[in-house]
Amino acid sequence: MELEERVAALERRIAALESATEAGGGRPAPEATADSPLWALEGLKAQLAADAGDRGEDGAVVFTGTVRLPTRERYEWQLGAFTGQLFEEDWADAAESFAALGHPVRLRLLREILGGRRTAAELAELEEIGTTGQIYHHLRQLTGAGWLKTVGRGRHEVPGARVVPLLVVLTAARP
């Protein structure tokens, strides 16, 4: 394995670990009953009651995941927000990120990159993906929105802290 690839792999692992630590706040998760179909929701409500009671928060959302990609890379991630904070933010700030995901070719590129095709040359071999120029256009859009980053020698990857959020957005978009 080339040194650049080894460093990139280490960076991905560190990013995933840092994201999990920052999101978890260093506290153990409350116990949830494994036999309940809503065990994650029960855990969130217990955490909300413990942490937000004095703040007067009326709710929160959390998304989390543990993922092993076809490339054998592993990511664990969690993020949550109080609903009061979400309603105060300008949702237009998310438009670029959603717009980047709003094209079928870009979604295919992300899937292929997560699956191990990391260079424009490897992506150009795929059918119905477009010309090399079109591929580079889509890669720039995804990179500009933070869904991709370029790592040595024209290789692209989904940043570790974006793997689980990408899969969460795809899950939420399912009919």
Beta strands, then each sheet from edge to edge (+ up, - down):
strand 1: 60-68
strand 2: 74-82
strand 3: 149-151
strand 4: 155-157
sheet 1: 1+ 2-
sheet 2: 3+ 4-
end
